[in-house]
């Protein structure tokens, strides 16, 4: 199968520190691929490079088989790639619809639109649809996001990314700050995104979570991909082994 | 590397403190359970109600959430009390017209200040910018003509004053947004600079000889019994409120104040927007300077030292949060009139009007305390 998004031999240095040392990464269409690795393995840097938030010093990125340059996040967004940031890039005082359309506000038609008047009804309608599609239930759609639970906020953040990305959504530790129940709900949302045909790159430390939701797992260690697994055929022990280097034979890429 | 990885969740907002974030894990299990209960309720409850009551409920919910509903109540109580105590003096057209005229200049500054405070900023310089703009306008008018000047020189003077105000605002915005100097410091600096330059230009003497055509119309004239000053101030208030509540500009103003980083990541040109907001605030200070000039036919250089603080107090009284992201122009309107009505009522009652400062100070602290409580109650970890 043709990979949807591919990083090849990516190198990224920050001064003396080499965060990526020829890292490869592959995303296939319609899958949840987990990107795992110990602290400092380069997960966040790799994500930033593939989402256009950082430029690689060496190496290339292929999108649907063709080389692309991602100078800034908007370049990636134009290709249908969005990122759900670890520290929730939401405006807590605005409601769900306003957050969903942050920076992409819909304007009314005609003169009012020329004056910059928002089409709040349309945004609200589309937000309700977008949340419903992912099974995100908000008791009060008009409540500021800051009044919601952590899980609901994370779901809104995901819905926001998915609403604009039809190809790939990167999620950096989407469940890190959540309790057990909320975690389960967010993972349901992740599955729904995949089922709707959008690929998900899940960055996570939580091995059972990775195994429960991911189709494939790619392991990063010291800035390089050291193994890839099919989630159904692997175990927590095997993943941890690949992460720490105890199991170097892996099923190397 | 680990640049991104070591930075743990700091919560979405500038108002969220670290303590709240660390407790999130501990209480999230119970929280999740309770939110599940609530959710089940909403799922099982049949909702055959027509749209009308639905919007009504939404409106009611929004009303309770806004602080301005409560401050409006305070204003109503004050006005009712003064009306009962002095029925022959307080609720008269003459008296209320005077109160409104006195409040007009502060209201216009307050509209601009509301935008700035919603971005989590502050503008201490508006009082000085008001004076500076008034001086520029007066100098322009008296420079090219005299007391009997026609509308041409007057218009030029007005434009010069507005431009001067907008320029100071843009400079403030540039220093805040691009140079990243804290707004408090930037505007404290321009507070001194604008007033100082105004005094340099006039050698400390108020400019007199403002065209009578200006003072007879805008300054002291009326339309349908309503002073021009009040008409202009209300027009600015309505336009400002509409722009804030219904336009993309307003929405982005809230977004930046709520979480500037989120706005930046969403592709909103945050720096440019901040410059525009501060320029708007300066422009309105310029307008206020012109109105003050028209009313008093002189520049009143020494008379505006408290205007900035008065405007900030009005904005905060009106429920706009100093943490940004929350606020309304209607609230500011109420916040301008609470001190104005208090002062007026005290004078009519024969109470020393200085008590007004004491009362407003207390109310102000109470308002901010209420805002803190509200934020703590609604912003979960």
Boltz contact constraints between the chains, C-beta under 6 A:
constraints:
  - contact:
      token1: [A, 17]
      token2: [B, 1]
      max_distance: 6.0
  - contact:
      token1: [A, 19]
      token2: [B, 1]
      max_distance: 6.0
  - contact:
      token1: [A, 39]
      token2: [B, 2]
      max_distance: 6.0
  - contact:
      token1: [A, 39]
      token2: [B, 5]
      max_distance: 6.0
  - contact:
      token1: [A, 40]
      token2: [B, 1]
      max_distance: 6.0
  - contact:
      token1: [A, 40]
      token2: [B, 2]
      max_distance: 6.0
  - contact:
      token1: [A, 42]
      token2: [B, 1]
      max_distance: 6.0
  - contact:
      token1: [A, 44]
      token2: [B, 4]
      max_distance: 6.0
  - contact:
      token1: [A, 44]
      token2: [B, 5]
      max_distance: 6.0
  - contact:
      token1: [A, 45]
      token2: [B, 1]
      max_distance: 6.0
  - contact:
      token1: [A, 74]
      token2: [B, 267]
      max_distance: 6.0
  - contact:
      token1: [A, 87]
      token2: [B, 9]
      max_distance: 6.0
  - contact:
      token1: [A, 87]
      token2: [B, 10]
      max_distance: 6.0
  - contact:
      token1: [A, 88]
      token2: [B, 12]
      max_distance: 6.0
  - contact:
      token1: [A, 89]
      token2: [B, 262]
      max_distance: 6.0
  - contact:
      token1: [A, 89]
      token2: [B, 265]
      max_distance: 6.0
  - contact:
      token1: [A, 90]
      token2: [B, 12]
      max_distance: 6.0
  - contact:
      token1: [A, 90]
      token2: [B, 262]
      max_distance: 6.0
  - contact:
      token1: [A, 91]
      token2: [B, 255]
      max_distance: 6.0
  - contact:
      token1: [A, 91]
      token2: [B, 258]
      max_distance: 6.0
  - contact:
      token1: [A, 91]
      token2: [B, 259]
      max_distance: 6.0
  - contact:
      token1: [A, 91]
      token2: [B, 262]
      max_distance: 6.0
  - contact:
      token1: [A, 92]
      token2: [B, 12]
      max_distance: 6.0
  - contact:
      token1: [A, 92]
      token2: [B, 13]
      max_distance: 6.0
  - contact:
      token1: [A, 92]
      token2: [B, 258]
      max_distance: 6.0
  - contact:
      token1: [A, 93]
      token2: [B, 258]
      max_distance: 6.0
  - contact:
      token1: [A, 93]
      token2: [B, 325]
      max_distance: 6.0
  - contact:
      token1: [A, 93]
      token2: [B, 326]
      max_distance: 6.0
  - contact:
      token1: [A, 94]
      token2: [B, 258]
      max_distance: 6.0
  - contact:
      token1: [A, 102]
      token2: [B, 255]
      max_distance: 6.0
  - contact:
      token1: [A, 102]
      token2: [B, 266]
      max_distance: 6.0
  - contact:
      token1: [A, 103]
      token2: [B, 266]
      max_distance: 6.0
  - contact:
      token1: [A, 103]
      token2: [B, 267]
      max_distance: 6.0
  - contact:
      token1: [A, 103]
      token2: [B, 268]
      max_distance: 6.0
  - contact:
      token1: [A, 105]
      token2: [B, 248]
      max_distance: 6.0
  - contact:
      token1: [A, 105]
      token2: [B, 251]
      max_distance: 6.0
  - contact:
      token1: [A, 116]
      token2: [B, 247]
      max_distance: 6.0
  - contact:
      token1: [A, 116]
      token2: [B, 248]
      max_distance: 6.0
  - contact:
      token1: [A, 116]
      token2: [B, 249]
      max_distance: 6.0
  - contact:
      token1: [A, 117]
      token2: [B, 246]
      max_distance: 6.0
  - contact:
      token1: [A, 117]
      token2: [B, 247]
      max_distance: 6.0
  - contact:
      token1: [A, 118]
      token2: [B, 246]
      max_distance: 6.0
  - contact:
      token1: [A, 118]
      token2: [B, 248]
      max_distance: 6.0
  - contact:
      token1: [A, 137]
      token2: [B, 39]
      max_distance: 6.0
  - contact:
      token1: [A, 139]
      token2: [B, 38]
      max_distance: 6.0
  - contact:
      token1: [A, 139]
      token2: [B, 42]
      max_distance: 6.0
  - contact:
      token1: [A, 142]
      token2: [B, 58]
      max_distance: 6.0
  - contact:
      token1: [A, 146]
      token2: [B, 379]
      max_distance: 6.0
  - contact:
      token1: [A, 147]
      token2: [B, 378]
      max_distance: 6.0
  - contact:
      token1: [A, 149]
      token2: [B, 31]
      max_distance: 6.0
  - contact:
      token1: [A, 149]
      token2: [B, 35]
      max_distance: 6.0
  - contact:
      token1: [A, 177]
      token2: [B, 9]
      max_distance: 6.0
  - contact:
      token1: [A, 177]
      token2: [B, 24]
      max_distance: 6.0
  - contact:
      token1: [A, 179]
      token2: [B, 28]
      max_distance: 6.0
  - contact:
      token1: [A, 179]
      token2: [B, 29]
      max_distance: 6.0
  - contact:
      token1: [A, 179]
      token2: [B, 32]
      max_distance: 6.0
  - contact:
      token1: [A, 181]
      token2: [B, 32]
      max_distance: 6.0
  - contact:
      token1: [A, 182]
      token2: [B, 32]
      max_distance: 6.0
